[in-house]
């Protein structure tokens, strides 16, 4: 069964990696495949996870 992740969760994971954590370490911590994290990073850089505060 495919798991659903919120935009906020994806953003937090991407932020951890961009702030110098290894994708493999973050993947292990959250029990998700590191390939998913790389996809989320690509989507983030394309502007998909622009969150507004407020």
C-alpha positions, 0 to 999 in steps of 0.5 A: 500500500502506498503511503501518503505524506503531507507537503509539510512533512516532505518540506521538513525532510527536504530541509533536513537534507539541504541543511547537510544531513545525508539523504540515507540517514534521513531515510533511515530515520523516517523509514522511507526510501532515499529515492523518494527523498531525492524526488522530493528535493527535485520537486522542491527545487522546482517550486512545488513545496513553497509554503506560506507562513501565516 
